[in-house]
Amino acid sequence: MNLPLRHWHPETSVCSLRRHVTPAATVARLRPEDAGLGVDLPDGRRLARCVRCDVWLAVTPPADPTTETLPPLDELEVPRRGRPLRDAIVLRLIALDRAIHAVIFGLLAWLLIYIDLHLGGLQSGAHSLLQAVQRVLSNRGQQSSRDFIVSQLTNVLNLKASTLSVLAGSAVAYCVVESVEAVGLWLEQRWAEYLTAIATAGFLPFEIRALIDRVTVLRVVALVLNMAILVWLLWRKKLFGLNGGYHPKAEPFDRRELFGPPRPAAQPAASVPAP
Ligand SMILES: [Zn+2]
């Protein structure tokens, strides 16, 4: 048996979180031209349409209506739906991705600053440990284990305070940039879309370089994800005038077509008798 394909319906998901938007449920009376938004039933109930997800809800006409009638369609408050709603959800997912980056860079910065502040103590500890390890493992003849531990401890001994400071400073800078991107994108600020696109494009050469050095699943996933984010931002958010340019107030549907009263069914053309 072929089941129909079920597509994700973002309007329904958002309505389940934020409740339906049914302007027809809030007014005192409905007029014939409101038939696309609400209809009064003979039993006293009212059918009101959600202007986000299009579901019709059976409600009781309000005892305390906000207004007598619905406003003209041009003035009706319609929440985001369709493409703008999907774009807003994608933008929030990118904001979450950036927030995760900010946390990782923040932790890294904290670790580097901690090592930088305690470098003297760490290096003297590593020095004592190195001597002990070399003594013990040489006696036991465990060459491979010894080499690994010695190389790690030598790395600690060779750490320079100046290098650590540069790394810590870079981690703090990335943490700040990613935090600003996350907050700006979550608040749907246009400048944050530009900042994210520029920062993501700026990171790409480093990510490609890292991938050339060594291919790991994480690096491949990060590169593909960041390229997808960059292309999506440039194209869907129409940055730098791409994809026809940005028109903030453009609505991707015709209000009259969508919420206007149903049109009467077309009458079949009268048949003309053959002469
Ligand atoms: Zn709804």
Residues whose N, C-alpha, C, O or C-beta is under 5 A from the ligand:
A	BS01	ZN	C15 H20 V21 C50 R52 C53 D54
